Amino acid sequence: MGTLLGLLGLAGLVFGLINLVRPMGRLGISTRKGAGSLVFASFGMFILAAAVNPSPDPDAVGDSTPITAADAGKESTTTISSVPVVSVGPPATSGPATTVGTDLGVDPVYGLPTAGPSGDPSAPLPASAERATVLSITDGDTIDVVLADGSRDTVRLIGVNAPERAECWASEATMVLEALVPAGSEIGMTFDQSDRDRFDRLLRYLWVGSMSVNQELVRRGAAISRRYPPDTGMAARLDGAQDGARADGLGIWAPDACGTASGADLRIIELRYDAEGNDNENLNDEWIKIRNQGDTYVDLTRWGVKDESATNRYTFPSGFSLAPGEVVTVYSGCGDDFDTALYWCSVGSAIWNNDGDTAFLTDPVGNTHYSWSYSG
């Protein structure tokens, strides 16, 4: 109906405008006054046509399928493949980010927990385990939990050390722990010898079923095995997991974990960890030696050395270069840097543990370029 009225209005408008110019005496219109009345009536038809057939609301255009009662309660979801695609890695200034786009159920680093060397997540918890609910993930080795009595506490995982927040791979390590023990999940916790650390955090091994979360973190390269005496009951398992991650180049052990790897050929060739007498009082009898085994000079600006702890870090002086075949010695104590003798300048405490440690040589973007492990 609206369309017909529109057509009539258009015909009347055209005829009326023609007769306004020159009255033709047709259809009873013999004067310009009559033609004007026809034009006015034609506009009225247009208005009536619009009222009968209104324009659609642009915000309402879309699927006209009716919503049923069953559909009304459904969540709207969008699925891309079977898993989210997550971009992780350090800022662009420290190298390209790593893109994780594989199925999280099978990814060797970020995947959901499955039965394997660390245990079976679908098996019962250890009989001695205390149950808790994960509240939040702080970083790669610390979580907050709600205990069975409703109280909240912070838990530091025993025997492992994940990268610190300002370091390469810190956010990735947190993501791995989140995949293993997401917020809201129920876990088991067991202790070793100590109940709490000096920061009043609970010291615990975490379990999902019979799977050791501590071991799984190390096995995936999200943390390193770190002995904290006297809590070393699982040290052998954690060391074995680290050997596997290192051999497979997983996580922090990947040559380009933090960005493009350096092409330099630098090696740790010797480490003196047990000084004469009291190590803490004879720091310059403790040292590490690094050799340039390549055939070109290497600028060691922003290169570094670190141990398994979260605090002992050394950065080479800006502009320091090492000639082909040359060896640099970094002493733990203080002194004046001269030629190839450099000083870490640790104060009051030795760097290298006598009962075992790992020395890491890191390149300018934070990759582990070379590592040296020993046991006392």
LUMGU-760949 format. One record per atom (N, C-alpha, C): x, y, z. Coordinates in steps of 0.001 Angstrom, whole numbers, padded with zeros to 6 digits, always signed. Layout:
XYZ;...
//
This chain:
+000833-001209+000000;+000000+000000+000000;+000864+001255+000000;+001884+001262+000826;+002771+002408+000893;+003457+002664-000427;+003823+001583-001133;+004503+001732-002428;+003585+002366-003459;+002291+001928-003502;+001320+002472-004446;+001088+003962-004206;+000958+004354-002926;+000756+005767-002606;+001974+006590-003035;+003153+006016-002899;+004364+006723-003302;+004408+006962-004791;+003993+005938-005571;+003984+006080-007030;+002961+007120-007478;+001774+007102-006869;+000749+008091-007209;+001228+009508-006882;+001885+009619-005729;+002397+010932-005342;+003440+011428-006320;+004326+010514-006786;+005364+010902-007737;+004746+011349-009059;+003733+010593-009565;+003067+010950-010832;+002365+012299-010708;+001678+012514-009579;+000991+013781-009369;+001951+014946-009290;+003113+014725-008652;+004100+015795-008524;+004638+016217-009895;+004987+015201-010719;+005511+015495-012052;+004467+016253-012878;+003205+015741-012900;+002133+016366-013697;+001854+017789-013201;+001864+017946-011861;+001579+019275-011310;+002648+020273-011656;+003926+019860-011617;+005032+020774-011924;+004989+021210-013395;+004647+020273-014283;+004532+020618-015705;+003458+021673-015913;+002283+021499-015234;+001187+022449-015424;+001431+023773-014718;+002359+023784-013729;+002729+025077-013131;+003444+025956-014150;+004214+025307-015026;+004927+026057-016078;+003946+026494-017164;+003106+025540-017603;+002138+025858-018672;+000907+024975-018515;-000217+025523-017982;-001445+024720-017812;-001910+024133-019134;-002201+022802-019099;-002561+022100-020326;-004053+021763-020377;-004790+022019-019288;-006230+021789-019280;-006603+020330-019160;-005673+019451-018854;-005988+018021-018730;-006316+017664-017284;-007131+016657-017130;-007565+016169-015813;-008189+017285-014984;-008793+018257-015657;-009485+019335-014949;-008587+020415-014426;-007297+020373-014814;-006368+021396-014322;-006099+022360-015469;-006693+023534-015327;-006561+024515-016410;-005884+025792-015953;-005564+025861-014657;-004902+027053-014131;-003690+026648-013286;-002782+027654-013109;-001612+027384-012257;-002017+027124-010801;-003138+027739-010378;-003618+027502-009020;-004001+026038-008824;-004645+025457-009851;-004998+024043-009768;-003784+023155-009769;-002769+023538-010587;-001529+022753-010617;-000836+022787-009275;-000841+023966-008582;-000217+024073-007255;-000911+023196-006241;-002257+023126-006358;-002996+022251-005435;-002610+020792-005630;-002378+020377-006909;-001976+018996-007193;-000593+018698-006604;+000324+019668-006751;+001678+019480-006176;+001588+019306-004665;+000790+020150-004008;+000632+020068-002547;+000045+018727-002139;-000974+018256-002924;-001601+016962-002621;-000618+015820-002809;+000296+015944-003791;+001291+014903-004038;+002244+014757-002855;+002664+015873-002251;+003522+015809-001050;+002799+015106+000097;+001496+015340+000173;+000707+014660+001199;+000718+013156+001010;+000673+012704-000259;+000734+011265-000540;+002080+010670-000097;+003170+011443-000336;+004493+010951+000109;+004546+010753+001630;+003991+011694+002349;+003970+011591+003820;+003152+010396+004268;+002002+010196+003639;+001152+009057+003982;+001838+007740+003674;+002576+007683+002542;+003290+006457+002165;+004363+006117+003191;+005052+007155+003696;+006095+006921+004693;+005518+006401+005991;+004330+006888+006353;+003696+006437+007592;+003254+004985+007495;+002784+004591+006303;+002312+003213+006116;+003462+002224+006089;+004632+002608+005529;+005769+001694+005352;+007053+002375+005851;+007303+002451+007217;+008451+003185+007759;+009766+002527+007390;+010850+003336+007404;+012203+002827+007128;+012689+001949+008283;+013488+000925+008003;+013977+000047+009068;+014984+000768+009960;+015002+000359+011284;+015973+000895+012246;+017335+000251+011979;+018377+001056+011686;+019682+000463+011371;+020252-000353+012504;+019913-000003+013754;+020434-000767+014895;+019749-002113+015049;+018618-002292+014341;+017877-003546+014473;+018123-004483+013307;+018934-004053+012320;+019184-004888+011155;+020058-006064+011571;+019705-007272+011136;+020505-008440+011486;+019704-009693+011312;+020121-010741+012049;+019462-012029+011962;+018047-011915+012503;+017058-012309+011687;+015663-012202+012118;+015150-013486+012737;+016043-014457+012983;+015610-015718+013580;+015101-015469+014989;+013903-015925+015324;+013371-015668+016673;+014195-016371+017739;+014284-015751+018920;+015006-016334+020051;+014025-017143+020867;+014347-018412+021055;+013477-019282+021822;+013852-019219+023295;+013011-019790+024139;+013293-019817+025572;+014585-020563+025851;+014850-021608+025058;+016074-022386+025276;+017308-021575+024923;+017157-020712+023876;+018303-019902+023451;+018572-018753+024388;+017539-018306+025121;+017677-017093+025923;+018751-017220+026975;+019027-018417+027478;+020020-018585+028534;+021392-018927+028041;+021583-019000+026729;+022882-019393+026195;+023858-018234+026203;+025160-018560+026510;+026217-017551+026421;+026656-017425+024986;+026986-016220+024581;+027535-016004+023248;+029032-016216+023302;+029557-017153+022529;+030983-017460+022541;+031524-017483+021138;+032809-017162+021006;+033495-017234+019724;+034679-018163+019871;+034801-019148+019016;+035890-020109+019101;+036797-019982+017896;+038102-019871+018149;+039086-019845+017078;+039900-021121+017212;+039844-021998+016235;+040399-023344+016344;+039799-023966+017597;+040676-024503+018482;+040169-025076+019722;+040754-024388+020924;+041685-023446+020718;+042358-022801+021840;+042622-021351+021498;+042858-020514+022538;+043223-019129+022254;+044625-019027+021708;+044879-017993+020919;+046223-017704+020451;+046767-016597+021324;+047856-016871+022025;+048389-015957+023015;+049762-015500+022601;+050016-014208+022620;+051346-013685+022349;+052054-013463+023668;+053206-014059+023827;+053971-013909+025049;+055395-013567+024692;+056133-013014+025655;+057539-012727+025439;+057902-011352+025930;+059175-011031+025904;+059650-009748+026391;+059299-008632+025434;+059430-007366+025882;+059175-006233+024979;+060071-006288+023760;+059668-005584+022701;+060410-005629+021443;+061849-005187+021604;+062135-004375+022637;+063496-003897+022827;+064443-005024+023199;+063912-006141+023708;+064790-007236+024112;+064650-008450+023208;+064016-008273+022057;+063918-009372+021116;+062482-009653+020757;+062247-010461+019737;+060886-010742+019289;+060134-011595+020285;+058831-011338+020387;+058009-012141+021280;+057792-013518+020679;+057562-014492+021555;+057255-015842+021119;+055749-015974+020995;+055242-016501+019908;+053811-016678+019729;+053452-018125+019958;+052518-018339+020869;+052069-019685+021178;+050727-019889+020509;+050701-020684+019456;+049453-020880+018744;+049101-022340+018594;+049810-023204+019318;+049543-024626+019221;+048478-025021+020230;+047995-026244+020103;+046967-026739+021004;+047540-026806+022416;+046909-026074+023346;+047424-026037+024707;+047373-027401+025375;+046616-028324+024852;+046563-029646+025454;+047808-030466+025189;+048590-030122+024173;+049764-030921+023829;+051046-030090+023791;+050958-028780+023922;+052153-027945+023881;+053091-028340+025030;+054379-028610+024741;+055285-029111+025781;+055618-028095+026861;+055353-026820+026615;+055668-025803+027617;+054397-025230+028247;+053430-024822+027431;+052248-024131+027935;+051016-025028+028061;+051142-026293+027721;+049986-027173+027671;+049358-027455+029018;+048108-027896+028977;+047401-028309+030183;+048051-029563+030743;+047952-029790+032056;+048638-030948+032660;+048097-032277+032161;+049008-033173+031810;+048667-034530+031398;+049614-035491+032105;+049268-036762+032083;+050120-037769+032722;+051477-037808+032042;+052532-037881+032840;+053881-037881+032290;+054911-038101+033373;+056150-037705+033137;+057232-037942+034094;+056993-037342+035481;+056188-036268+035545;+055951-035613+036837;+054786-036219+037603;+054050-037160+036990;+052906-037785+037643;+051642-037642+036818;+050537-038104+037387;+049248-038128+036681;+048266-037176+037360;+047853-036107+036690;+046936-035147+037315;+045553-035714+037610;+045212-036838+037007;+043891-037431+037255;+043918-038456+038383;+045089-038746+038929;+045217-039714+040027;+044870-039043+041357;+044674-039818+042412;+044395-039222+043732;+045591-038421+044241;+045314-037448+045090;+046374-036674+045717;+047174-037546+046681;+048421-037188+046962;+049175-037911+047994;+048395-037903+049308;+048479-039002+050044;+047689-039139+051270;+048005-038045+052281;+049228-037557+052280;+049635-036545+053264;+049336-035118+052824;+048767-034951+051642;+048585-033606+051090;+047468-032838+051792;+047731-031599+052063;+046721-030670+052577;+046019-030041+051389;+044701-030021+051404;+043947-029467+050282;+043848-027943+050399;+043889-027303+049237;+043752-025844+049177;+043171-025472+047822;+042636-024276+047735;+042094-023750+046476;+042960-022587+046020;+043343-022608+044754;+044197-021550+044220;+043386-020256+044110;+043890-019209+044726;+043233-017905+044683;+043777-017074+043528;+045104-017021+043388;+045724-016246+042315;+047171-016678+042139;+047733-016346+040970;+049131-016647+040656;+049918-015341+040755;+050936-015322+041595;+051746-014117+041769;+052826-014033+040708;+053572-015115+040545;+054623-015198+039526;+054892-016676+039255;+056038-016980+038650;+056292-018349+038242;+056572-019344+039349;+056728-018884+040590;+056971-019821+041685;+056243-019451+042978;+055240-018578+042892;+054507-018123+044081;+053027-018002+043765;+052183-018499+044667;+050736-018398+044487;+050079-018000+045806;+048849-017538+045723;+048012-017305+046900;+046917-018368+046908;+046606-018878+048102;+045625-019958+048217;+044630-019661+049327;+043514-020364+049255;+042540-020397+050345;+042629-021779+050965;+042917-021830+052259;+043069-023103+052954;+041704-023674+053339;+041707-024903+053838;+040450-025591+054149;+039640-024859+055209;+040308-024125+056111;+039589-023406+057165;+039098-022035+056714;+039311-021721+055419;+038846-020451+054882;+039866-019329+054934;+040990-019549+055590;+042018-018512+055662;+042816-018454+054368;+043452-017320+054128;+044251-017128+052919;+045727-017072+053281;+046563-017567+052362;+048001-017550+052618;+048755-017529+051297;+050045-017167+051375;+050919-017143+050206;+051851-018347+050267;+052024-019011+049125;+052833-020225+049059;+054000-020019+048099;+055202-020321+048569;+056404-020318+047723;+056752-021769+047424;+056828-022122+046143;+057114-023498+045754;+058548-023871+046146;+058721-025047+046731;+060033-025505+047188;+060860-026020+046015;+062153-025749+046069;+063105-026388+045164;+063178-025840+043765;+062484-024730+043499;+062497-024163+042151;+062711-022658+042243;+063162-022076+041143;+063291-020626+041065;+062956-020187+039641;+061889-019409+039508;+061478-018891+038199;+062106-017518+037989;+062219-017060+036738;+062780-015734+036478;+062032-014647+037245;+062779-013644+037695;+062178-012529+038420;+061424-011619+037453;+060562-010783+037986;+059646-009982+037165;+060358-009113+036133;+061507-008577+036473;+062196-007680+035543;+063019-008442+034521;+063064-009767+034629;+063929-010566+033772;+063156-011209+032624;+063921-011593+031617;+063360-012325+030495;+062678-013600+030980;+061555-013900+030417;+060779-015112+030618;+060006-015139+031938;+059926-014015+032627;+059157-013980+033869;+057663-014154+033609;+057119-013421+032631;+055685-013521+032351;+055322-014888+031779;+056220-015458+030981;+055965-016789+030416;+055912-017854+031513;+056827-017745+032486;+056829-018700+033598;+055519-018619+034374;+055016-017400+034550;+053727-017224+035230;+052609-017888+034438;+052641-017769+033114;+051626-018402+032274;+051652-019913+032398;+052854-020497+032487;+052956-021952+032627;+052331-022395+033947;+052640-021679+035035;+052064-022037+036330;+050543-021878+036309;+050046-020856+035618;+048594-020666+035501;+047939-021816+034738;+048637-022356+033745;+048096-023497+033000;+048021-024742+033877;+048977-024888+034791;+049031-026076+035646;+048062-025978+036821;+047968-024795+037429;+047095-024619+038603;+046297-023318+038440;+045308-023293+037574;+044540-022055+037356;+043788-021631+038610;+043511-020344+038701;+042743-019824+039826;+041413-020567+039943;+041075-020955+041158;+039843-021685+041405;+040007-023191+041464;+041165-023697+041050;+041377-025145+041056;+041795-025628+042437;+041488-026887+042703;+041865-027498+043986;+043192-028224+043825;+044104-028026+044763;+045426-028644+044715;+045723-029291+046057;+046793-030070+046077;+047312-030610+047320;+048648-029955+047629;+049000-029860+048914;+050263-029253+049315;+050936-030130+050367;+052235-030359+050192;+053023-031077+051196;+054255-030244+051515;+054834-030475+052720;+056004-029700+053098;+057212-030617+053223;+058365-030011+053364;+059624-030749+053487;+060093-030660+054937;+061018-029772+055233;+061498-029594+056602;+061023-028268+057205;+061012-027235+056393;+060643-025900+056885;+059185-025601+056580;+058529-024888+057495;+057133-024526+057277;+057009-023219+056503;+057844-022217+056862;+057763-020910+056224;+059159-020361+055939;+059243-019422+054971;+060516-018772+054690;+060604-017450+055460;+061666-016697+055224;+061877-015463+055980;+060880-014375+055617;+060122-014579+054548;+059070-013631+054184;+057701-014102+054683;+057704-015116+055540;+056494-015692+056138;+055577-016345+055104;+056159-016824+054005;+055382-017576+053015;+055463-019064+053336;+054360-019771+053117;+054385-021229+053272;+055339-021821+052242;+056144-022783+052651;+057038-023505+051743;+056420-024861+051457;+056046-025105+050196;+055294-026313+049886;+055649-026881+048504;+055462-028200+048390;+055383-028855+047094;+053898-028859+046728;+053595-028548+045481;+052204-028541+045031;+051915-029785+044205;+050673-030262+044309;+050269-031478+043596;+048923-031272+042916;+048823-031747+041686;+047547-031896+040981;+047426-033383+040729;+046542-034054+041464;+046559-035514+041463;+047899-035973+042015;+048560-036879+041291;+049902-037324+041714;+050998-036569+040966;+050620-035555+040181;+051610-034779+039424;+052243-033713+040312;+053555-033716+040392;+054289-032691+041116;+054348-031422+040258;+053704-030365+040721;+053711-029101+039986;+055122-028516+039964;+055847-028643+041072;+057222-028135+041143;+058079-028787+040068;+057981-030103+039975;+058770-030831+038975;+058330-030490+037567;+057039-030339+037355;+056526-030066+036016;+056977-028684+035534;+057034-027705+036435;+057535-026388+036064;+058962-026476+035538;+059796-027239+036242;+061198-027389+035829;+061280-028193+034539;+060465-029226+034429;+060492-030082+033238;+060128-029309+031980;+059278-028284+032125;+058861-027481+030971;+059790-026295+030710;+060800-026131+031545;+061727-025018+031360;+061187-023692+031851;+060179-023718+032737;+059607-022491+033273;+060299-022047+034552;+061113-022911+035133;+061858-022598+036351;+063091-023489+036377;+064059-023110+037198;+065250-023950+037345;+065188-024679+038683;+065887-025787+038751;+065991-026536+039993;+066937-025777+040925;+066495-025518+042124;+067272-024712+043068;+067185-025333+044457;+068327-025677+045025;+068363-026302+046352;+068317-025235+047442;+067368-025403+048350;+067239-024532+049502;+067304-025389+050764;+068522-025758+051201;+068638-026607+052386;+067918-025959+053578;+067273-026759+054419;+067280-028229+054432;+066163-028860+053596;+065451-028066+052793;+064285-028570+052061;+064707-029103+050698;+065336-030270+050700;+065892-030838+049466;+065381-032251+049187;+064231-032594+049755;+063719-033949+049608;+063435-034358+048172;+063127-033405+047296;+062838-033728+045898;+063924-033215+044962;+065072-032873+045499;+066137-032255+044691;+066556-033129+043517;+066676-034437+043736;+067111-035329+042656;+066091-035342+041517;+064797-035384+041849;+063763-035364+040813;+063788-034049+040041;+063967-032958+040758;+063986-031654+040103;+065227-031486+039229;+066362-031978+039695;+067584-031905+038879;+067427-032708+037593;+066803-033889+037697;+066573-034713+036513;+065644-034033+035523;+064600-033356+036047;+063680-032633+035182;+064400-031497+034455;+065320-030845+035160;+066075-029756+034539;+066994-030277+033442;+067622-031414+033669;+068484-031999+032629;+067695-032235+031345;+066461-032727+031493;+065633-032983+030317;+065226-031712+029600;+064836-030672+030370;+064438-029403+029764;+065606-028753+029037;+066780-028841+029631;+067965-028249+029009;+068309-028978+027717;+068247-030302+027750;+068565-031095+026559;+067581-030822+025423;+066314-030595+025780;+065284-030361+024770;+065153-028890+024376;+065877-028011+025051;+065800-026588+024737;+064433-025992+025007;+063799-026384+026113;+062458-025902+026433;+062517-024642+027287;+061547-023766+027091;+061395-022608+027957;+062636-021742+028009;+063115-021485+029207;+064277-020612+029386;+065545-021207+028791;+065525-022493+028470;+066711-023144+027907;+066768-023032+026382;+065743-022469+025766;+065779-022268+024318;+066838-021222+023983;+067638-021430+022948;+068704-020465+022611;+068188-019060+022332;+066944-018956+021849;+066368-017652+021530;+065144-017356+022395;+065163-017816+023642;+064014-017631+024533;+063658-016163+024722;+064650-015295+024684;+064412-013872+024950;+064540-013004+023714;+064837-013587+022582;+065052-012822+021367;+066133-013470+020522;+066589-012778+019523;+067597-013326+018615;+068873-013663+019375;+069335-014890+019212;+070523-015343+019939;+071788-014732+019356;+072765-014509+020222;+074054-013981+019774;+074812-015055+019013;+075563-014625+018013;+076378-015570+017249;+077776-015745+017816;+078040-015135+018967;+079373-015238+019567;+079624-016648+020096;+080891-017004+020205;+081268-018314+020738;+082022-018101+022049;+081233-017867+023115;+081792-017663+024441;+081460-018862+025317;+082409-019272+026152;+082197-020435+027015;+082702-020153+028428;+081994-020684+029403;+082533-020743+030765;+083507-021914+030784;+084754-021668+031149;+085750-022742+031090;+086209-023197+032470;+085946-022384+033503;+086383-022778+034847;+085639-021940+035881;+085361-022559+037033;+084676-021848+038103;+085238-022329+039437;+085774-021423+040214;+086255-021764+041559;+085185-021323+042551;+084508-022289+043149;+083396-021982+044043;+083746-022142+045517;+084855-022815+045825;+085225-023058+047221;+086557-022366+047515;+086481-021169+048058;+087691-020398+048364;+088393-020973+049587;+089638-020589+049757;+090379-020996+050946;+089729-020366+052181;+089609-021168+053231;+089038-020660+054474;+087553-020373+054344;+087127-019295+054997;+085727-018889+054974;+085449-018164+053663;+084605-018760+052835;+084312-018172+051517;+083852-016725+051622;+083029-016431+052628;+082466-015095+052765;+083509-014044+053131;+084651-014501+053614;+085720-013576+054004;+086875-013593+053011;+086769-014384+051966;+087846-014500+050980;+087229-014497+049577;+086470-013465+049285;+085649-013436+048073;+086468-013446+046784;+087651-012893+046820;+088431-012839+045576;+089215-014114+045306;+089007-015119+046173;+089529-016445+045859;+088413-017303+045252;+087342-016664+044917;+086199-017287+044249;+086024-016548+042932;+085965-017274+041807;+085918-016605+040516;+085343-017513+039430;+085049-016891+038305;+084568-017622+037128;+085341-017116+035923;+085710-018026+035017;+086488-017670+033829;+085679-017958+032565;+085749-017018+031632;+085006-017115+030370;+085970-016856+029227;+085908-017691+028204;+086817-017562+027063;+086043-017260+025788;+086643-016408+024957;+086135-016168+023612;+086759-017206+022695;+085968-018183+022281;+086485-019264+021456;+086303-019002+019967;+085767-017820+019648;+085576-017462+018251;+086814-016808+017664;+086690-016318+016425;+087835-015715+015744;+087660-014218+015527;+086703-013597+016251;+086510-012149+016176;+086335-011587+017590;+086575-010291+017737;+086340-009621+019011;+084844-009684+019351;+084552-009790+020645;+083165-009786+021103;+082985-008647+022099;+082066-007747+021803;+081718-006668+022718;+080780-007241+023786;+081206-007222+025037;+080420-007817+026121;+079503-006816+026821;+079299-005663+026228;+078338-004713+026788;+076962-005371+026909;+076380-005299+028100;+075053-005856+028441;+075063-007379+028571;+076188-008045+028381;+076273-009466+028722;+076306-009583+030243;+075944-010752+030757;+075911-010904+032209;+076220-012305+032674;+076420-012419+033982;+076621-013705+034656;+075687-013732+035859;+075059-014866+036101;+074196-015008+037275;+074259-016439+037783;+073799-016641+039017;+073714-017986+039581;+072251-018401+039658;+071948-019432+040444;+070577-019930+040525;+069674-019059+041400;+070259-018157+042169;+069460-017339+043076;+068693-016262+042317;+067903-015514+043066;+067134-014426+042466;+067850-013091+042591;+069040-013081+043191;+069674-011802+043501;+071070-011616+042927;+071836-012669+042770;+073231-012510+042339;+073296-012301+040824;+073578-011059+040422;+073624-010692+039017;+074851-009811+038745;+075566-010117+037677;+076719-009306+037280;+076558-008903+035820;+076826-007629+035516;+076774-007128+034143;+078153-006610+033756;+078639-007030+032600;+079960-006605+032149;+079989-005095+031906;+081148-004450+032136;+081249-002999+031923;+080958-002630+030474;+080316-001490+030290;+080022-001012+028946;+081317-000805+028166;+081359-001338+026954;+082524-001187+026090;+083603-002231+026287;+083407-003156+027235;+084417-004190+027458;+084361-005224+026334;+085493-005507+025704;+085567-006470+024608;+086568-007572+024936;+086332-008716+024335;+087200-009869+024544;+087748-010316+023194;+089078-010377+023094;+089726-010750+021839;+089609-012251+021603;+089788-012695+020361;+089750-014134+020067;+090765-014895+020936;+090289-015966+021576;+091140-016792+022422;+091398-016225+023802;+090941-015001+024074;+091214-014343+025354;+090254-014845+026438;+090735-014832+027683;+089947-015284+028832;+089769-014128+029801;+088544-013902+030265;+088279-012902+031287;+087916-013618+032579;+088422-013104+033687;+088134-013659+035013;+087310-012657+035796;+086184-013110+036315;+085323-012255+037136;+085405-012757+038575;+086021-011942+039435;+086183-012279+040845;+084932-011858+041623;+084589-012629+042647;+083369-012344+043400;+083472-011101+044263;+084689-010762+044726;+084857-009621+045616;+085027-008309+044885;+085498-007299+045612;+085674-005959+045050;+087128-005737+044621;+087345-004811+043707;+088659-004460+043215;+088529-003532+042034;+089645-003105+041507;+089660-002228+040340;+089769-003066+039076;+088769-002930+038192;+088818-003656+036916;+090088-003272+036161;+090809-004280+035678;+092028-004010+034907;+092222-005099+033870;+092321-004696+032620;+092549-005623+031523;+091462-006701+031539;+091814-007973+031747;+090833-009062+031746;+090519-009557+033155;+090778-008735+034158;+090412-009049+035545;+089297-008095+035963;+088112-008639+036173;+086947-007840+036542;+086433-008284+037915;+085669-007394+038573;+085231-007661+039938;+083713-007488+040082;+083080-008551+040577;+081643-008581+040816;+081281-007621+041942;+082114-007591+042969;+081955-006747+044158;+080737-007119+044993;+080590-008425+045249;+079606-008878+046228;+080115-008480+047618;+079227-008047+048476;+079639-007560+049789;+079146-008506+050872;+080105-009114+051590;+079776-009910+052770;+079259-011300+052513;+079094-011697+051276;+078537-013022+050997;+079108-013573+049703;+079500-014845+049739;+080018-015505+048542;+078909-015653+047503;+079312-015783+046236;+078344-015952+045142;+077999-017421+044940;+079030-018242+044823;+078834-019627+044392;+078721-020556+045582;+077641-021362+045601;+077408-022302+046702;+078364-023482+046618;+078905-023891+047742;+079846-025016+047753;+079159-026364+047539;+077857-026449+047825;+077169-027739+047709;+076468-027903+046356;+076709-026980+045429;+076125-027111+044093;+075452-025837+043629;+075599-025529+042361;+075024-024298+041810;+075123-024372+040285;+074566-023382+039616;+074683-023259+038164;+075086-021836+037821;+076087-021706+036962;+076495-020392+036463;+075895-020211+035081;+075238-019067+034865;+074613-018756+033585;+075340-017567+032955;+075742-017722+031710;+076267-016615+030918;+075132-016165+030015;+074690-014908+030185;+073539-014412+029430;+073967-013369+028401;+073310-013396+027233;+073652-012454+026172;+072899-011136+026370;+073095-010147+025499;+072496-008822+025727;+070983-008787+025847;+070255-009763+025278;+068794-009755+025393;+068293-010679+026488;+069212-011356+027189;+068820-012195+028314;+068808-013680+028054;+069098-014123+026839;+069161-015561+026570;+070270-016217+027391;+070049-017471+027773;+071127-018240+028381;+072045-018687+027263;+073196-018031+027149;+074148-018330+026080;+074936-019596+026417;+075262-019757+027684;+076036-020933+028113;+075786-021104+029612;+075801-022339+030096;+075620-022597+031525;+076586-023666+031997;+076898-023607+033262;+077858-024539+033870;+077280-024953+035216;+076950-026211+035379;+076406-026715+036641;+077439-027600+037332;+077393-027583+038644;+078306-028437+039433;+077604-028836+040722;+078081-029894+041328;+077581-030327+042632;+078764-030440+043578;+078553-030089+044827;+079661-030082+045785;+080051-031467+046235;
//
